[in-house]
Amino acid sequence: MDALQIFPHLNGFLNLTSGLFLASGFVFILRRKIHAHRFCMLAATIISSIFVVSYLTHHALLTYAYGLGPTRFTGEGLARPIYFTILLSHTILAAGIGPFVIITLYHALKGNFAKHRKIARLVMPVWLYVSVTGFTVYMMLYHFYPSR
């Protein structure tokens, strides 16, 4: 396996791990475990940031260093519209969620918990959806319907 082939698996792992920290952080705040919540949400933020760097590096290398295009989805039948619907919703939401995560984190770190709570109620489910669908896209593209 060359270095370029590691990226999809690393990115899938990062998406899954971020999603697990997000879900855990949500459970912890429901149980009023503030320190555990804070740890999980900061971990999810750091892991998601590492994912973005890894994802952009992977696609820059594919395009500019190797002259390759995106990985083709090889699924057929009903799998195609399911995959592309998930991919489209994931891509649109992933492109927009970053600034909202930063704003939510900012309010938490500044102690503006009323603002943090109000924004987080909207941001967290979208961020979790992006993490879960990112992992789903990875599984469909590289495990369920891998390129031949």
MDAnalysis code that builds the backbone (N, CA, C; Angstrom):
import MDAnalysis as mda
import numpy as np

u = mda.Universe.empty(444, n_residues=148, atom_resindex=np.repeat(np.arange(148), 3), trajectory=True)
u.add_TopologyAttr("name", ["N", "CA", "C"] * 148)
u.add_TopologyAttr("resid", np.arange(1, 149))
u.add_TopologyAttr("resname", ["MET", "ASP", "ALA", "LEU", "GLN", "ILE", "PHE", "PRO", "HIS", "LEU", "ASN", "GLY", "PHE", "LEU", "ASN", "LEU", "THR", "SER", "GLY", "LEU", "PHE", "LEU", "ALA", "SER", "GLY", "PHE", "VAL", "PHE", "ILE", "LEU", "ARG", "ARG", "LYS", "ILE", "HIS", "ALA", "HIS", "ARG", "PHE", "CYS", "MET", "LEU", "ALA", "ALA", "THR", "ILE", "ILE", "SER", "SER", "ILE", "PHE", "VAL", "VAL", "SER", "TYR", "LEU", "THR", "HIS", "HIS", "ALA", "LEU", "LEU", "THR", "TYR", "ALA", "TYR", "GLY", "LEU", "GLY", "PRO", "THR", "ARG", "PHE", "THR", "GLY", "GLU", "GLY", "LEU", "ALA", "ARG", "PRO", "ILE", "TYR", "PHE", "THR", "ILE", "LEU", "LEU", "SER", "HIS", "THR", "ILE", "LEU", "ALA", "ALA", "GLY", "ILE", "GLY", "PRO", "PHE", "VAL", "ILE", "ILE", "THR", "LEU", "TYR", "HIS", "ALA", "LEU", "LYS", "GLY", "ASN", "PHE", "ALA", "LYS", "HIS", "ARG", "LYS", "ILE", "ALA", "ARG", "LEU", "VAL", "MET", "PRO", "VAL", "TRP", "LEU", "TYR", "VAL", "SER", "VAL", "THR", "GLY", "PHE", "THR", "VAL", "TYR", "MET", "MET", "LEU", "TYR", "HIS", "PHE", "TYR", "PRO", "SER", "ARG"])
u.atoms.positions = np.array([
    [0.857, -1.176, 0.000],
    [0.000, 0.000, 0.000],
    [0.902, 1.237, 0.000],
    [0.769, 2.079, -1.032],
    [1.575, 3.292, -1.046],
    [0.945, 4.353, -0.152],
    [1.687, 5.417, 0.070],
    [1.250, 6.450, 1.017],
    [-0.099, 7.051, 0.639],
    [-0.373, 7.183, -0.648],
    [-1.630, 7.788, -1.091],
    [-2.836, 6.935, -0.705],
    [-2.665, 5.623, -0.648],
    [-3.771, 4.720, -0.317],
    [-4.127, 4.737, 1.170],
    [-3.273, 5.291, 1.986],
    [-3.544, 5.361, 3.425],
    [-4.599, 6.421, 3.734],
    [-4.609, 7.502, 2.949],
    [-5.479, 8.640, 3.243],
    [-6.957, 8.296, 3.387],
    [-7.572, 7.550, 2.474],
    [-9.007, 7.276, 2.645],
    [-9.315, 6.565, 3.959],
    [-8.460, 5.632, 4.345],
    [-8.687, 4.876, 5.579],
    [-8.458, 5.769, 6.808],
    [-7.427, 6.591, 6.750],
    [-7.192, 7.558, 7.824],
    [-8.382, 8.508, 7.944],
    [-8.853, 9.011, 6.814],
    [-9.971, 9.956, 6.832],
    [-11.256, 9.310, 7.342],
    [-11.501, 8.073, 6.953],
    [-12.666, 7.353, 7.472],
    [-12.578, 7.179, 8.979],
    [-11.397, 6.814, 9.458],
    [-11.168, 6.658, 10.896],
    [-11.378, 7.979, 11.632],
    [-10.859, 9.068, 11.070],
    [-11.012, 10.378, 11.710],
    [-12.479, 10.797, 11.773],
    [-13.228, 10.557, 10.695],
    [-14.661, 10.881, 10.701],
    [-15.404, 10.073, 11.760],
    [-15.141, 8.787, 11.804],
    [-15.800, 7.925, 12.788],
    [-15.449, 8.356, 14.212],
    [-14.179, 8.602, 14.451],
    [-13.731, 8.992, 15.787],
    [-14.341, 10.322, 16.210],
    [-14.372, 11.273, 15.300],
    [-14.999, 12.562, 15.599],
    [-16.470, 12.375, 15.946],
    [-17.165, 11.556, 15.174],
    [-18.580, 11.286, 15.445],
    [-18.799, 10.639, 16.802],
    [-17.913, 9.728, 17.179],
    [-18.031, 9.081, 18.490],
    [-17.805, 10.081, 19.624],
    [-16.834, 10.969, 19.455],
    [-16.620, 12.008, 20.467],
    [-17.803, 12.967, 20.541],
    [-18.381, 13.311, 19.392],
    [-19.556, 14.196, 19.389],
    [-20.726, 13.560, 20.135],
    [-21.007, 12.300, 19.808],
    [-22.122, 11.604, 20.465],
    [-21.861, 11.469, 21.966],
    [-20.628, 11.140, 22.327],
    [-20.281, 11.020, 23.747],
    [-20.407, 12.363, 24.455],
    [-19.945, 13.416, 23.797],
    [-20.054, 14.753, 24.378],
    [-21.493, 15.151, 24.623],
    [-22.364, 14.779, 23.709],
    [-23.789, 15.072, 23.870],
    [-24.366, 14.329, 25.075],
    [-24.032, 13.056, 25.188],
    [-24.509, 12.261, 26.327],
    [-23.979, 12.854, 27.635],
    [-22.713, 13.241, 27.645],
    [-22.136, 13.808, 28.871],
    [-22.819, 15.105, 29.290],
    [-23.158, 15.963, 28.337],
    [-23.805, 17.221, 28.734],
    [-25.221, 16.958, 29.233],
    [-25.887, 15.958, 28.673],
    [-27.216, 15.601, 29.178],
    [-27.145, 15.122, 30.623],
    [-26.024, 14.494, 30.971],
    [-25.822, 13.982, 32.338],
    [-25.114, 14.992, 33.236],
    [-24.943, 16.211, 32.724],
    [-24.294, 17.300, 33.472],
    [-22.836, 16.992, 33.832],
    [-22.186, 16.192, 33.014],
    [-20.761, 15.885, 33.195],
    [-19.971, 16.890, 32.347],
    [-19.814, 18.090, 32.874],
    [-19.276, 19.222, 32.121],
    [-17.848, 18.969, 31.633],
    [-16.977, 18.476, 32.498],
    [-15.577, 18.260, 32.108],
    [-15.460, 17.193, 31.024],
    [-16.215, 16.122, 31.147],
    [-16.194, 15.072, 30.121],
    [-16.756, 15.606, 28.806],
    [-17.815, 16.412, 28.892],
    [-18.391, 17.041, 27.698],
    [-17.347, 17.919, 27.011],
    [-16.702, 18.763, 27.800],
    [-15.684, 19.674, 27.252],
    [-14.565, 18.882, 26.576],
    [-14.082, 17.836, 27.239],
    [-13.017, 17.015, 26.658],
    [-13.451, 16.424, 25.315],
    [-14.640, 15.843, 25.284],
    [-15.121, 15.193, 24.058],
    [-15.309, 16.187, 22.920],
    [-15.850, 17.348, 23.229],
    [-16.104, 18.324, 22.174],
    [-14.801, 18.927, 21.651],
    [-13.842, 19.162, 22.536],
    [-12.533, 19.638, 22.075],
    [-11.827, 18.561, 21.257],
    [-11.938, 17.310, 21.687],
    [-11.347, 16.206, 20.924],
    [-11.988, 16.110, 19.545],
    [-13.309, 16.226, 19.471],
    [-14.007, 16.179, 18.179],
    [-13.553, 17.323, 17.280],
    [-13.357, 18.500, 17.857],
    [-12.904, 19.657, 17.079],
    [-11.501, 19.435, 16.537],
    [-10.605, 18.951, 17.378],
    [-9.226, 18.702, 16.951],
    [-9.188, 17.612, 15.887],
    [-9.907, 16.529, 16.107],
    [-9.921, 15.418, 15.149],
    [-10.535, 15.858, 13.827],
    [-11.599, 16.639, 13.878],
    [-12.208, 17.144, 12.646],
    [-11.251, 18.071, 11.898],
    [-10.480, 18.853, 12.637],
    [-9.490, 19.733, 12.010],
    [-8.390, 18.921, 11.332],
    [-7.939, 17.874, 11.995],
    [-6.941, 16.980, 11.393],
    [-7.529, 16.333, 10.144],
    [-8.799, 15.936, 10.206],
    [-9.457, 15.363, 9.036],
    [-9.422, 16.336, 7.859],
    [-9.776, 17.590, 8.085],
    [-9.816, 18.570, 6.990],
    [-8.442, 18.693, 6.342],
    [-7.391, 18.778, 7.147],
    [-6.029, 18.868, 6.612],
    [-5.691, 17.607, 5.822],
    [-6.008, 16.445, 6.362],
    [-5.727, 15.176, 5.693],
    [-6.511, 15.048, 4.390],
    [-7.785, 15.407, 4.426],
    [-8.645, 15.322, 3.236],
    [-8.117, 16.234, 2.126],
    [-7.801, 17.469, 2.467],
    [-7.304, 18.411, 1.460],
    [-5.940, 17.986, 0.927],
    [-5.083, 17.464, 1.798],
    [-3.779, 16.955, 1.363],
    [-3.957, 15.797, 0.392],
    [-4.829, 14.867, 0.729],
    [-5.091, 13.715, -0.125],
    [-5.550, 14.154, -1.511],
    [-6.508, 15.059, -1.565],
    [-7.047, 15.473, -2.864],
    [-6.073, 16.359, -3.636],
    [-5.255, 17.138, -2.936],
    [-4.221, 17.917, -3.615],
    [-3.179, 16.990, -4.232],
    [-2.779, 15.961, -3.494],
    [-1.818, 14.993, -4.035],
    [-2.410, 14.236, -5.216],
    [-3.660, 13.789, -5.082],
    [-4.312, 13.078, -6.185],
    [-4.310, 13.918, -7.449],
    [-4.670, 15.180, -7.307],
    [-4.842, 16.045, -8.466],
    [-3.520, 16.566, -9.001],
    [-2.716, 17.169, -8.137],
    [-1.546, 17.898, -8.608],
    [-0.279, 17.056, -8.678],
    [-0.092, 16.127, -7.778],
    [1.128, 15.319, -7.785],
    [0.998, 14.094, -8.684],
    [-0.197, 13.492, -8.711],
    [-0.375, 12.255, -9.460],
    [-1.242, 12.422, -10.699],
    [-1.892, 13.562, -10.853],
    [-2.730, 13.801, -12.028],
    [-3.949, 12.903, -12.097],
    [-4.435, 12.458, -10.949],
    [-5.595, 11.570, -10.905],
    [-6.836, 12.348, -10.512],
    [-7.980, 11.854, -10.908],
    [-9.243, 12.470, -10.518],
    [-9.795, 11.810, -9.273],
    [-11.039, 12.129, -8.955],
    [-11.663, 11.530, -7.771],
    [-11.892, 10.031, -7.954],
    [-12.008, 9.323, -6.844],
    [-12.304, 7.894, -6.876],
    [-13.722, 7.701, -7.389],
    [-13.894, 6.794, -8.322],
    [-15.205, 6.549, -8.926],
    [-16.015, 5.586, -8.063],
    [-17.300, 5.895, -7.913],
    [-18.205, 4.993, -7.209],
    [-18.642, 3.912, -8.184],
    [-18.453, 2.635, -7.809],
    [-18.731, 1.528, -8.729],
    [-20.044, 0.807, -8.441],
    [-20.766, 1.247, -7.419],
    [-22.038, 0.603, -7.102],
    [-23.037, 0.766, -8.243],
    [-23.971, -0.170, -8.312],
    [-24.979, -0.153, -9.379],
    [-26.370, -0.208, -8.776],
    [-27.361, 0.061, -9.611],
    [-28.750, -0.037, -9.182],
    [-29.098, 1.003, -8.138],
    [-29.856, 0.588, -7.131],
    [-30.334, 1.481, -6.082],
    [-29.197, 2.082, -5.258],
    [-28.056, 1.397, -5.233],
    [-26.912, 1.911, -4.465],
    [-26.446, 3.271, -4.985],
    [-26.564, 3.506, -6.292],
    [-26.080, 4.771, -6.868],
    [-26.842, 5.989, -6.354],
    [-28.177, 6.021, -6.474],
    [-28.865, 7.216, -5.963],
    [-28.730, 7.364, -4.445],
    [-28.645, 6.249, -3.731],
    [-28.449, 6.332, -2.279],
    [-27.093, 6.970, -1.988],
    [-26.050, 6.464, -2.636],
    [-24.699, 6.990, -2.430],
    [-24.622, 8.473, -2.772],
    [-25.119, 8.845, -3.946],
    [-24.978, 10.236, -4.377],
    [-25.850, 11.190, -3.562],
    [-26.971, 10.718, -3.040],
    [-27.789, 11.544, -2.144],
    [-27.044, 11.792, -0.837],
    [-26.462, 10.731, -0.289],
    [-25.667, 10.875, 0.941],
    [-24.475, 11.791, 0.687],
    [-23.774, 11.557, -0.424],
    [-22.592, 12.362, -0.750],
    [-22.951, 13.838, -0.919],
    [-24.036, 14.122, -1.621],
    [-24.437, 15.512, -1.855],
    [-24.788, 16.216, -0.548],
    [-25.615, 15.565, 0.272],
    [-25.994, 16.198, 1.543],
    [-24.768, 16.371, 2.441],
    [-23.902, 15.371, 2.455],
    [-22.676, 15.449, 3.252],
    [-21.798, 16.612, 2.789],
    [-21.588, 16.717, 1.495],
    [-20.697, 17.738, 0.939],
    [-21.206, 19.148, 1.220],
    [-22.492, 19.369, 0.990],
    [-23.071, 20.700, 1.223],
    [-22.953, 21.089, 2.692],
    [-23.337, 20.177, 3.579],
    [-23.294, 20.496, 5.009],
    [-21.860, 20.604, 5.526],
    [-20.969, 19.746, 5.037],
    [-19.570, 19.795, 5.476],
    [-18.910, 21.104, 5.058],
    [-19.270, 21.602, 3.887],
    [-18.686, 22.852, 3.400],
    [-19.084, 24.042, 4.265],
    [-20.234, 23.959, 4.912],
    [-20.717, 25.095, 5.678],
    [-20.613, 25.005, 7.185],
    [-20.332, 23.831, 7.724],
    [-20.423, 23.644, 9.176],
    [-19.245, 24.253, 9.943],
    [-18.075, 24.324, 9.338],
    [-16.868, 24.780, 10.030],
    [-17.004, 26.089, 10.791],
    [-17.443, 27.167, 10.143],
    [-17.576, 28.439, 10.871],
    [-18.543, 28.353, 12.055],
    [-19.592, 27.563, 11.914],
    [-20.560, 27.425, 13.006],
    [-19.970, 26.653, 14.184],
    [-19.118, 25.677, 13.889],
    [-18.418, 24.951, 14.961],
    [-17.499, 25.915, 15.710],
    [-16.783, 26.743, 14.965],
    [-15.865, 27.705, 15.585],
    [-16.627, 28.700, 16.462],
    [-17.752, 29.213, 15.970],
    [-18.564, 30.157, 16.749],
    [-19.089, 29.490, 18.017],
    [-19.561, 28.256, 17.880],
    [-20.076, 27.517, 19.041],
    [-18.973, 27.307, 20.071],
    [-17.815, 26.882, 19.608],
    [-16.667, 26.679, 20.494],
    [-16.240, 27.997, 21.149],
    [-16.231, 29.063, 20.386],
    [-15.855, 30.381, 20.911],
    [-16.748, 30.767, 22.093],
    [-18.053, 30.633, 21.919],
    [-18.972, 30.998, 23.002],
    [-18.753, 30.125, 24.244],
    [-18.467, 28.855, 24.038],
    [-18.207, 27.973, 25.185],
    [-16.938, 28.393, 25.912],
    [-15.875, 28.647, 25.153],
    [-14.599, 29.012, 25.772],
    [-14.654, 30.370, 26.463],
    [-15.505, 31.255, 25.987],
    [-15.674, 32.578, 26.603],
    [-16.659, 32.554, 27.773],
    [-17.302, 31.413, 27.995],
    [-18.255, 31.314, 29.094],
    [-19.631, 31.869, 28.775],
    [-19.894, 32.138, 27.504],
    [-21.212, 32.610, 27.063],
    [-22.110, 31.396, 26.831],
    [-22.491, 30.730, 27.910],
    [-23.155, 29.440, 27.785],
    [-24.568, 29.531, 27.232],
    [-25.255, 30.645, 27.439],
    [-26.594, 30.790, 26.855],
    [-26.496, 30.818, 25.331],
    [-25.544, 31.591, 24.806],
    [-25.344, 31.639, 23.349],
    [-24.819, 30.296, 22.841],
    [-23.874, 29.730, 23.591],
    [-23.307, 28.434, 23.207],
    [-24.407, 27.380, 23.083],
    [-25.249, 27.294, 24.085],
    [-26.321, 26.292, 24.111],
    [-27.287, 26.500, 22.942],
    [-27.652, 27.756, 22.692],
    [-28.600, 28.069, 21.622],
    [-28.051, 27.652, 20.253],
    [-26.795, 27.971, 19.989],
    [-26.181, 27.621, 18.704],
    [-25.894, 26.125, 18.631],
    [-25.399, 25.555, 19.731],
    [-25.010, 24.142, 19.741],
    [-26.190, 23.219, 19.453],
    [-27.379, 23.609, 19.850],
    [-28.565, 22.780, 19.579],
    [-28.806, 22.599, 18.087],
    [-28.347, 23.550, 17.292],
    [-28.468, 23.450, 15.836],
    [-27.213, 22.856, 15.202],
    [-26.061, 23.269, 15.708],
    [-24.789, 22.882, 15.095],
    [-24.436, 21.421, 15.359],
    [-24.601, 20.953, 16.589],
    [-24.171, 19.599, 16.943],
    [-24.838, 18.519, 16.091],
    [-26.162, 18.546, 15.878],
    [-26.755, 17.494, 15.040],
    [-26.249, 17.520, 13.595],
    [-26.014, 18.715, 13.072],
    [-25.495, 18.814, 11.700],
    [-24.070, 18.296, 11.646],
    [-23.260, 18.677, 12.615],
    [-21.872, 18.217, 12.675],
    [-21.822, 16.697, 12.825],
    [-22.667, 16.146, 13.664],
    [-22.725, 14.690, 13.824],
    [-23.158, 14.027, 12.519],
    [-24.151, 14.606, 11.842],
    [-24.595, 14.076, 10.548],
    [-23.438, 14.074, 9.549],
    [-22.673, 15.160, 9.512],
    [-21.531, 15.247, 8.595],
    [-20.504, 14.161, 8.917],
    [-20.231, 13.930, 10.189],
    [-19.275, 12.881, 10.570],
    [-19.777, 11.494, 10.189],
    [-21.034, 11.217, 10.483],
    [-21.606, 9.892, 10.187],
    [-21.693, 9.665, 8.682],
    [-22.153, 10.663, 7.936],
    [-22.252, 10.481, 6.482],
    [-20.873, 10.443, 5.835],
    [-19.897, 11.135, 6.418],
    [-18.530, 11.033, 5.907],
    [-18.010, 9.614, 6.032],
    [-18.258, 8.996, 7.177],
    [-17.854, 7.603, 7.361],
    [-18.656, 6.675, 6.442],
    [-19.930, 6.968, 6.246],
    [-20.776, 6.162, 5.355],
    [-20.266, 6.225, 3.922],
    [-19.921, 7.427, 3.456],
    [-19.362, 7.585, 2.105],
    [-18.080, 6.773, 1.980],
    [-17.218, 6.862, 2.977],
    [-15.977, 6.084, 2.978],
    [-16.263, 4.588, 2.867],
    [-17.172, 4.082, 3.686],
    [-17.485, 2.648, 3.663],
    [-18.049, 2.223, 2.307],
    [-18.952, 3.023, 1.763],
    [-19.552, 2.671, 0.470],
    [-18.513, 2.710, -0.647],
    [-17.637, 3.703, -0.623],
    [-16.676, 3.908, -1.705],
    [-15.501, 2.933, -1.654],
    [-15.053, 2.576, -0.461],
    [-13.830, 1.771, -0.346],
    [-14.043, 0.351, 0.166],
    [-15.220, 0.045, 0.714],
    [-15.432, -1.291, 1.260],
    [-16.623, -2.015, 0.638],
    [-17.779, -1.357, 0.555],
    [-18.957, -2.029, 0.000],
    [-18.889, -2.128, -1.521],
    [-18.387, -1.075, -2.175],
    [-18.301, -1.034, -3.643],
    [-16.926, -0.522, -4.065],
    [-15.858, -1.251, -3.730],
    [-14.515, -0.756, -4.057],
    [-14.254, -0.783, -5.562],
    [-13.362, 0.105, -6.003],
    [-12.961, 0.098, -7.416],
    [-12.291, -1.224, -7.729],
    [-12.504, -1.676, -8.917],
    [-11.955, -2.972, -9.312],
    [-10.490, -2.908, -9.602],
])
